[in-house]
Amino acid sequence: MEKRGSRRIKKRSILKVDNISSILLDFSRKGIKFSTTKVPLSKGIDILFDVGGETFEIKAIICWVKQKVALSKSYDIGAIIKEAPEGYYQFVDNLRD
């Protein structure tokens, strides 16, 4: 059973989280999941998401962090989107249709 209010879109892309290069794993209107080698120091993060020739500046809050493999320096992170431009929501809606 899907717990989320909006369907995730699986798409790989490079993004910046607090100026740290990360890999986008999936996203929706309400949240984003990415992989990185450094966990941000605070729960409030700034995400720079560049896709399809458009750049979106997103503010989010980290919900969970999961280390991928023991002794690995790679982490999957899930975050709730708190603030995004209207263009981001239109982009997501167009991908879902």
N, C-alpha and C positions, 0 to 999 in steps of 0.2 A: 504494500500500500504506500503510495506517495504521500509524504508528510508536508511537502512544500505547497505554498499557495500558487506558485508560478513554476512552470516547467523549465528545467535546466536546458541550456544550449551548450552542447559539447563542441568546443572550438579551441584549437591550439594556436597560441600567439604569444609574442613577447610583450610584457608590460613592465612598468616601473612601479614599485611599491616603496614609498619613502626613498626614492632615488636608487633603489636596489633592483637590478634586473631580475625578473621572475618569469615563470611560464604560466600562462593562463590555461586552466584545465576545463572549466565550465563556468557559466554565468546565467543569470536570470534578471528579471526586473528588480528583485529584492536582495540578491546575494551574488557572491563571486567566490570561486575556488581557484587557488593558484599554488604553484610549487616554487620554493625558493631555497637558497642555501643559508640564508640568515633570517632569523625571526625578528620582526620589528620590535623595538624596545617598548613601544606603547601600544595599547589596544586601538587607539584612534590612528588610522592610516590614511595616506593620500595615495591614490592610484592614478597613474597616467596610462590610459588604455588607447592604443592606436590601432585601428582596424579599418579596412576598406577606405583608406585615404582620409578618415576622420579621426580626430583625437578627442577623447573624453577625459575630463578631470573629475574623479569620483572620490568622495569621502566615505569611508567605511569604518566599521568597528569589528575587530577580530572576535570570532565566537569560539573557534577551536583551532588547535595546532596538533598535528600528528606527524611524528618522525616516521619516515617511510620504512627504513630498515635499521635495526639496531646498529649502532656505531656509524651510521651514515650521517652525512651533513646535509641531507635533503629533507625538507619539511613540506607537507601539504597543509594549507591554511584555508579555513573557511571564514568569510566575513559577510556581515550584513551591510548593504548599501544604505547610507544615511542621507547622502546628498549626491545628485547627479544631474547633469543638464538634460533638458527636455529631449534633445537630440539623441541621447543615449537610450531613453525609453522608446522613442520611435524606431531606432535601430533594432532593438530587441524585438519589438512587436512585428517588424517587417520580417525578421528571421523566423519567427514562430508561425507566421501565416503561410 
